[in-house]
């Protein structure tokens, strides 16, 4: 299984990260995670999505960061990754 292959249903993903499925829907509504949508509309989460959900959970529960703060952290992480890629991974 590759990191980006969407295989987990919302209930399986929620169980893997120890959260309620509605919490995952809320995270999606706030733009914190973007699961794949199957033709029937069902969400499918990849291993990369599961890792992101764990990070979001930890930032929220352990660090007390709100969704706006988490979104900004994710944006900065993505920017850093793009810059590192542009610089050849230095």
N, C-alpha and C positions, 0 to 999 in steps of 0.2 A: 504494500500500500504506500502510495506517495503522500507527501505532506499536504498536497493540494487536492487530493481526490475526495470529493464530497460523499461520505458514506454513512455518517451517523444521523439518525433522526433527532428531532428536538428533544424527545424524551431520553434517548440514549446519551446525547450530549449533556443534557442537564444532570443526569446521573453521574457521568464521568467527572464533572466539575463540582458536584455537590450543591447545585442550585435548582430552583424551581423552573420549569419550562417558561412560565410567565416572565421570570427575570431575564431569560435569554431573549424573549420577544421585546422586552423593554430596552435591553442593550441594543438590539437591532434598531428599534425606533429612534434611539439617540445617536445612531450612526457609529456605534462602537465596534460592531461586528457585522459582516455582510455575508451570511450563509448563501450557498447556492440554492436556487429555487427549481425544483423539478417541474416537469410539464403540468403536473397536477397541483402545483402550488406549494407542495410540502418543502419545508426547509431541510437541507442536508448540510451537515457540518464536516469539514475536513480536519485532519490532525492539526493543521496550522490554526484553524478556527478554535479548536479545543484549547490549544496553548494560549491563544489570545484571550479566551474566556477565563482561563485560570489567572492570567495576568490582571484582567479587569476585576475579577473577584478579589484578588489579593490587594489591589490598590484601593478598592472600595471598603472591604471589610477590615483589613489589617491597618491600612494607612489612613482611612477615613476620607479619602479623596472623592469629591462628587463627580457626576458624569461629565460635566464641562471640563474639569481638570483632567480626568482620564482621557477624554477626547484629545485634549492638547498634548498630553504625554504621547499618545499614539501618533498624532500628527508629527511631532518632533522626532520620534523614532523612525517613522517612514522617511522623513526628510534626511535624516542622518544616513539611512541605508541607501537612498538615491545618491547622495553626495559621495559616499564611499564607493559605490559602483562607478560613478562618473570619474572618480580619481583612480580607478583600477584596484580598488580594494585595499588601499594602503592603510 
